[in-house]
Amino acid sequence: DGYMRLRGEPLHQRQFELTEDRVRITDHVFAGHGQRAVARLMLAPGISINKVGSHYTLHGRGFYILLECNADVSVKDSECFLNFGERKLTKQVEIYFGEAPCSCEMSFTVHRDL
């Protein structure tokens, strides 16, 4: 594990649970010594994201995804490069799930627009 070199030898474990319309991700950081644990998800250009109460919705053509999480979520402006030299503006979701040792659960549920 690439984090074992850090103080306290934190070990990261990620579990996926998949159903027809949902992905549930559980992250655990075992041991460690107070390192900040953050998951980052780069959104594809053209996907919008909105906060609705304590959740977020990601919107694309003909669908939306409900993001539910038991940790702090923030959205940052970002950019990506789909082709050599072709810069696209997008958003990045940051999920801060604490200082090691810590854990986080998040789910992404896909809904079809009517």
Long-range contacts (C-beta under 8 A, 24 or more apart in sequence): 3-29, 3-32, 3-35, 6-32, 6-33, 6-35, 7-32, 7-33, 7-35, 8-32, 8-33, 8-34, 8-35, 8-100, 10-35, 10-100, 10-101, 12-37, 21-109, 21-110, 21-111, 22-107, 22-108, 22-109, 22-110, 23-107, 23-108, 24-105, 24-106, 24-107, 24-108, 25-105, 25-106, 25-107, 25-108, 26-103, 26-104, 26-105, 27-97, 27-103, 27-104, 27-105, 28-101, 28-102, 28-103, 29-97, 29-98, 29-100, 29-101, 29-102, 29-103, 30-101, 31-100, 31-101, 32-99, 32-100, 32-101, 33-100, 34-99, 34-100, 35-99, 35-100, 36-96, 36-99, 37-96, 37-97, 37-98, 37-99, 37-100, 37-102, 37-104, 38-94, 38-95, 38-96, 38-97, 39-94, 39-95, 39-97, 39-104, 39-106, 40-92, 40-93, 40-94, 40-95, 41-92, 41-93, 41-95, 42-78, 42-80, 42-90, 42-92, 43-90, 43-91, 43-92, 43-93, 44-90, 45-80, 45-82, 45-88, 45-89, 45-90, 47-90, 47-91, 48-91, 49-75, 49-91, 49-93, 51-75, 56-93, 62-112, 62-113, 63-110, 63-111, 63-112, 63-113, 64-110, 64-111, 64-113, 65-108, 65-109, 65-110, 65-111, 66-107, 66-108, 66-109, 66-111, 67-93, 67-106, 67-107, 67-108, 68-106, 68-107, 68-109, 69-95, 69-104, 69-105, 69-106, 69-107, 70-104, 70-105, 70-106, 71-95, 71-96, 71-97, 71-98, 71-104, 71-106, 72-96, 72-97
